[in-house]
Amino acid sequence: MSEKKEQQSKASLNKTEDSNKSDQEIVRFEKMEKLARENINLFPHNVKKTHSIIDVIEGFSSLSKEDLEKKNVKVTVPGRIISIRRMGRATFFHIADCRSRLQAYLKEDKVGKKNYQLFSLFDIGDIISVEGVLFKTRTEELTVLADSFTFLAKCFHPLPEKWHGLQDVELRYRKRYLDLIMNPAESEVFRLRSAMIAYIRKFFDQNGYIEVETPMMHSVPGGALARPFKTFHNALGMDLYLRIAPELYLKRLIVGGFEKVYEINRNFRNEGISSEHNPEFTMLEFYQAYSDYFDMMEMTEELIHGMSLSILGTEDVTFGDNTISLKRPWKRVTYKEALASYSGIAPARFENKAGIIELAGTLAPDKKGLSYGKALDIIFDKHVKHNLIQPTFVINPPKEVSPLAKATEKNPDEAERFELVMCGMEIANAFSELSDPAEQKKRFEQQEEARKGGDEDAHWIDTDYIHSLEYGLPPTGGEGIGIDRLVMIFANRKSIREVILFPLLRQK
């Protein structure tokens, strides 16, 4: 088949029934067919560019008209057409990427009549490459005087109108590609996220940690109190669960002799969706032998404070109406003190365990088989967390809701554990890791009883993990930090969906 016929054939393959298209879409498909008849390569393999749009803007915007003229800067820059202003034999148009936009100027006597007419087949949304010399207009706008242009991709659908067409929040999440086209500033959130993850890796690498990867599919879900997603492996004929946490595998590595390990990866929890929860989310978990939860507090402060200074250039972060000070040291308060100070419940009421369990049942009616410790945890979540705006370590919660943490030496009913709460959200959770295999087995058995009593979040019994502890787990501090929520704070975004590129959404 000749190249021309092949191009026409490809154009026809892209054309579906006209009855399913709007008038604008029909016109765009017709223009595609005309391009094919002009022997335009409809699906080019590559483009040789000299600059990106942001390269041009950052590299040459500060130059004067005279300096640009002297330098005679030639560029080949690709982008998506986002505006066209035709003026007879001259046309101004803008191309953009997800970071910036650049004006181009097309003159018929510069590119030739045939090419100028060819440009009329291009639409807003099409991707092209522009080759030419940079200059500044009378209004000082940096512009490419086009010598030529190259077609790169056709946009078959009209883009939403800039100010009114993409206000539907769910549509922005469902079609993130469209969100990034129409709202290029949104890409900065994800560049910030990338920079934060890069900083985390550098921080732990420099502190002697090694990055590891642990299984995503577990035969026994563990490492957190949460409901898993269940699947089935056909070849092995066994049930598997998407991991709710990597903790038990990372601690197996400490048993094996690694002293410092970390992992940045996904967790999956079959739970509700909210502004703070997505069923698939990113966690940093790290474990260090010969340390405890106090060491984890120090490291957490150092990590997040240093990240803010390095990436944002400040130790004060704006989140909503609040200024969050990351200046060290951060506040530390016991779990009991937090309940007494922020729950709005008189301290004496906490002595009535049956009354507290009944109250928690009204706050979380979906929770079954509540114990006193679990009831306190529900009250903490519902009444305390949202009052903790500045970074606060809430330490020593009930051992009953901390089955993987050591008990404190002073009070066997409390755990050597902390939650870092900031902006009303739990950001981190850390323990002095329980290393006694007999005690761990007992805790797991208690969790199993709670499960039988209706607590779907209770921990499962992992006999292999208990067996690994029998080889000796040294004193260890371990922690998990929610990357998504931390990005929310650094980016000043109120919903976790705004910092996840493709959040889970209900099917239409």
Helices and strands as residue ranges (DSSP letters): H 3-13, G 18-20, H 23-37, H 53-60, H 65-71, E 74-87, E 90-96, E 101-107, H 108-111, H 113-118, G 119-121, E 127-136, E 142-153, H 169-174, H 176-182, G 184-186, H 187-206, E 210-211, E 217-218, E 230-233, E 238-242, H 247-255, E 260-268, E 280-289, H 293-307, I 308-312, E 316-319, E 322-325, E 331-334, H 335-342, G 347-351, H 353-363, H 372-379, I 380-384, G 385-387, E 392-395, G 399-401, E 417-422, E 425-432, H 437-452, H 463-469, E 476-482, H 483-491, G 496-498
